[in-house]
């Protein structure tokens, strides 16, 4: 009960704030729930109890995600307890939203999956977790992680060292996820023997990638020609995940190959597009608020631009 209600009943307060007019009174091991949404809140309380039984800590963040999942007509206890992998530190890697669960299911069911959404939605992290899981299950023989070497609006200038030292800053987010899954020594061993390869996108040209789990990160910074080149590298027994955020294009001229790619590839079996939103952001709450604010601002500007471009009516 203590884990369910939270310190100073903060979990119950989160539920009451989400469903205005609802009143929750905890008495012993029972809840008395009043209000128009009493049935929905009772289901949420039951789902939170099931999460506790699975060993999850229930805090206001988990309560908020549980509410979003239930509103999407899914069961939070099934979404949030679907374990993908146990990391080197013993921490369970699971989807934390209905969008993330759809993303994970799509990767497992398809040959090529496109994960498109804002920062903080777990696209890269979950893809690496599934790649490690596939490697451990011997479904693939190696993991290949790549991304375009495009600077995010800054000019870094000359970088000393060999090739890997020069491209390391671009690939660091992939390394971070890898070290978290396998530990520093385990990841380094697999990198050294070539079981895991991390390379810039340009180095994929001319290759045929068989029995590999291939992750292309930051794909919004790949040109249409680069994406076509990459997608035609797929060999037998391979699985591909392409991640990107089309609102953060750093290419000169902004010509991203990821935009409208779903229209080019629609109708092809084995390809899935999963779109994540601010509701799937699992970083600090303020990140989701920032993403939503940018989306609203850009949407308002697009409406205003279309109004300005609308031709004046002709009078005869």
N, C-alpha and C positions, 0 to 999 in steps of 0.2 A: 504493500500500500504506500509506503514512504517513497519508493521509486516511481510509483504511478502519479502521485499528486505533486511530487517535486518539492524542493526546499521552499518553505513558506507558501505552499500551494501554488507555485508559479505555473505549473503545467495546467492546473484547473483554470487559472486566470487566463492563460493563453486560449483555452477552449471557449471560455465565456466571451472574450474579446472578439474571437472569430465569428461567433454566433450571437450577435446582440440580442438581448432579451432572454437568453438562457441562464438559468440559475442552477449551480451544481453544489450540493451539500454532501460532504463525506461523513458518514457515521459508521465507525468501526470498519468493517470490510464491505460496506455497501455504499452506493451512491444514490442520492435522490436528485433526479434531473427534471427540471421544469422548463417549459417554454415551447414555442412552435417547432423548434428544431431538436426537441428532446430525443426523438428516435435516431437522428443522425449522430448526435453527440454520444448517445449510448453505444452506437456502433464504433465510434472513434475510441471510446474508453476501452471497449473490448479488444480492438486492434492494438492499442497501446499495451494492454495486459499481455497479449500474445508476443509482442516484441520483447517485453521484459522477460518472458519465459524463455525466449531464444538467446538471452544474455545481452541484449542491447541496452544501453543507457538511454533513458528517455529524458530529454531536455526540451526547452521551448523550440529549438531548431528542428528536432525530430517531430515534435507535435505539429509544427507548421508544414513539414513535408508530408506527414500522415494525412493532414487535412486536404492538401492538394491532390494526393493520390486517390483518396476516397472520392473527391469531387470529380476525378477523371474516371469514376466508376470502376476502380480497381481495388484490390485488397492490399492495404499497406503491409500486412504481415507476410504476404507472399512476395511482394516487390522488394522489401527491405531486408529479407532474410535469405535471399538467393545468393549464396556464397559462390564467388568466382574462383578465388585463390586465397591461400593463407600466406602472407608475406614472410620474409626472412625474420622479421621481428615478432612473428606470431599473430599479427593483426589481420583480421578477416577483411578481404576486399569484396564489397557488395555494391550494387547499384543503390542510389539514395533518392531516386525519384522515378516516377512512371516513365518519363522520357528516357532516362538512363537505362531502365529495364528494357524498353523497346529497342534501344541502341544495342545492348548486349545480345538480345534475342536475334536481332537482324544479323549481327556479325556471325553468330553461331549457325544461322540458317542459310547464309548466302556466300557466294564466292567473293563478291566485291560489295563493300558497304561504305557509303558516304555519310559521315557524321558532320552535320553543318549546324553551327550554333555559336553563341558568344563564349567569351573567356569564362573559365570557372565551372563549366558543365561536365568536366571529367572525361572529355573526349580522348585525350592522349593517354591518361592514366588507365582508363578501363581497357583501351586497346592494347596497351603493353601488358596488362594483367592477363587478358585473353591469349596474347601471344605466348607468354610464359607458360600458361596452362596447357596450350597446344603442344609446346616443346616438351614439357614434362610428360604429357600423355603420349608422346612420340607420334602425334598426328602430323607434325612437320619436322624437318631435320635442321632448320635454322630460322633465325629471326633476322629480318632486314628492316632497319629503321632509317628513314630518309626525310629530308625536307629541303626546300629551296634555300640557298644561301643569299637571302635578301635582307638588307638592314632595315630596321623599323624606324625610318625617318632620320637616322643618324649616319654620319660617315665615320667609320671606325678607323680608317686609314690603314697604314701598314701594320700587320701583325707578325711578330717574329716566330721562328720555329718551322717545323716541317708541315706537311699538308694537314695532318690531323690537328696539330696545334692551331692552325689557321682557321679551320672550320669548327673547332670545338665550341666556340661561343654560340654558334647558330644551333648546335645540336644538344646543348646543355639540358634543356627540359626533358628530352628523351632519356638522357643518362640518369637524371634525377629519379624518374619513374622506375627505371631499370634497377638502380641501386636499392631503391625502396623495396622492390619485389624480391630480389635475390641476395641482397647484402652486397657490400663492396667487394669482398673477396670472390664470392660466387659469380657476380657479374663480370669482374675483371678476368676471371679464368675463361669464361665463355667468349668474351671479347677477344682474348689473346689467341684462342684456338680457332677462331673464325665461325663459331656456332652462332654468335650474334654479331651482326655487321651494322655499323652506323656510318652513313656516307651521305654526301650532298646529292641532290636529285640529278645533277648533271652526269654523275658517274653511273647512272642506270642505263644509259644509252648502249645499245648493242648487246645487251644481256638477255638471257632467258632464265627466269627464276622459277625453278621446279621445287616442289615440296617445301615451300617457304611461307612464313607468315610475314607479310610485308605491310609496313605502316608508313604512309606518307602524311606527315604532319605539316601544318601551316600551308595547306594546299591552295589557299586563296592567293598566295604569292607565286603560284606557278602559272605560266602562260598557257594558252590553249594548246600550243605545239608541245610544250613540256608534258602536259597532262596526257595528251594522246600518246606520246612516246612512252610514258610511264605505264599506262594501262595496257599497252601492247607488249609489255615485258612478261606478263603473267604466263607461267608454265603449268604443267600438270601437278595436281595435288597441292596447289597454293591457295592462300586466302589473302585478300587485300583489304585494308582499311584506309580510307582517305578522309582526313579531317581538315576542317577549315572554318573560318569565320569571315563571311563575305563583307562584313562591315569594317574589317581591318586589313584592307589591301594596301601593301607597301610598295607595289610595283610602280615603276615610273609610268605615268599615263593611266594607271589604274586598270589596265587590261588584264583581268583575271580569267583564267580558264575554268574556274569553278562556277562562275556565274552562268546560269541557264544551262548547265551541263545536264541537269535532269531532263531537259527537253531533248537534248541530243541522244541520250541513252535510254529514254523511256521505252518500255515494252520489252527490254532484254531480260530474259530469265536469269536469275542468279545475281542480279544487281538490285540493291536497295538503297533508298535515300531516307535518312532519319534526320528530322529537324528538331533541334533542342532550343529551348527558350530560356528566358530569365527565371522561369519556375524551376528549371533544372540546375541552376547555379548552386554549388555546394561550398563555395567559399564564404567569407563573411557576408552577412545579410546585406551590407551596404553595396556589395558588388552587384547583386541582383537589382537593387534600386537604381544603381548607376546605369546598368544595361537597359532597364525599362525607361529611364529618363531619356537616354540617347534615342531609343526606338521611337518614343513619342515625339521627340523634337524633329527627327528626320521624317517621320510620317507627316507631321504638320507642314514641314517645308515642301515635301513632295506635292501635297494637296495645293499649296499656294502657288507652286511653280506651274502646275497643270492649269490652274485658273488663269495665270498670266499668259500662258501659251494658247488658250482657247481663242479661236478666231471670232471676231465680231460678227454678229448676225447681219445678213444682207437684207436691205429693204428695197422692194421694187415698187 
